Amino acid sequence: MKVWKSVVSAALVSVLLAGCGSNAGTDNEQKEVAAGSTVNLKVFIAQPRLKEHYDKYIEQFKAKEKADKNIEVNVQLEMPPADNAPQILKTRLASNDAPDVFALHAVNEIPPFSKAGYLEDLSDQPFVDKLLDSVKPSVTDASGKIVAVPLETLSWGYLYNKDIFKEQGLEVPTTLTEMKAVVEKLKAAGITPFELSYKEAWVPQLFLPLTVGALTQTEHKDFVEKMNKDEASFSDMKALFDVFDLVNANGTDKALEVGADDGAAAYATGKAAMWIQGPWYAETILKSNPDINFGVAPMPLNDNPDDTKINLSTSTSLAVSSTSKNKEVALDFVNYILDDKDSSAFYEALKFNPVAKVHTFKSFPWVDDALKYVNEGKAYQDPTIPQAVKDESGKALQGYYSGQLNQQQVIDALDKAWKSYNKVNK
């Protein structure tokens, strides 16, 4: 678990962002694409598990572009795994090989990428008026410009098997003590409480926004602000370890050998009652077991039920490169994401939440579960944590799980990663 990797990553981001401002928008005159032309469009989305749905939608887009404009579009779809995607994208940007359309995490990545000039201003695009008002802020940059089209809006904490809970007479716990009681009752019945799948670092990383997000709404409201000024420490976030330790002591075996897709398949078959994961894996879970009845609930951090809140976030969003040579077709593509006729079926197939007025499909049961907490005011916005820190947390928690790092070493690694980010992003 080498901290210097995050330092290098943060430094690379700094160099990229510093240099981009002078390059973006130069030598980039756009001409209308002539009828009969062929355009090669590069699209970058780190969701390989959903490839079949994107492939189908891309084929529909190509047919529409041919019918409407007589333009032949060849789409080069790049779908790296989530662990590698940020570094691959940064490398592509550094080598002036930016995809025409690429996915970003709305909360964590839009602010620095937009500030650097990587993102095309989409404020005047037709899709903007279709967005639900509640979603627009997540894809709006600091200057008030819409710079991406949202794909996933999320309400998440952990997934739980409703049938197992019902069979065991269990209620969703509202405190950490209640969660421990649930764990003990499941174990007494011979049921493994938690599915563990830590082969990919982004999965244990999920414990970071879950704990930091909730605590910054309660007893540590200024944590992120202080960390940005080098005035705080993750020693204030000891609840991270309380939850992580509880889950790991009561989970499935060989977590570092199990990837997220395999974890989804195992969870779908009832191998465990709960999984620290979000509903973004609904499509994969249901593919393994269409009959599974699962819900979404917030993870308790302590014994104050008022602190048990659900995470609200817009994660995956699609942006257009400000330096794209195929901007007309790229803009057509992001607008087609919210097409009046086709978008609703696309989002429903992906098991994503409705984000626009054109989405007419019925919301999924787990969405209704989460909405209950939102309506009760028991929700918080995903915290803005530097990506370098999130990356480091995943690796550090893998090391902590395996016994290679202790709590203080994890805290030191995260503090150092955030300070390194601050140093190069002043």
Secondary structure, 3 states (H helix, E strand, C coil): CCCHHHHHHHHHHHHHHHHHHHHCCCCCCCCCCCCCCEEEEEEECCCHHHHHHHHHHHHHHHHHHHHHHCCEEEEEEECCCCCCHHHHHHHHHHCCCCCCEEEEEHHHHHHHHHHHCCECCCCCCHHHHHECCCCHHHHECCCCCECCEECCEEEECEEEEHHHHHHCCCCCCCCHHHHHHHHHHHHHCCCCCEECCCCCCCCHHHHHHHHHHHHCCCCCCCHHHHHCCCCCCHHHHCHHHHHHHHHHCCECCCHHHCCHHHHHHHHHCCCCCEECCCHHHHHHHHHHCCCCCEEEECCCCCCCHHHCCEEEEECEEEEEECCCCCHHHHHHHHHHCCCCCCHHHHHHHHCCCCCECCCCCCCCHHHHHHHHHHHCCCEEECCCCCHHHHHHHHHHHHHHHHCCCCHHHHHHHHHHHHHHHHHHCC
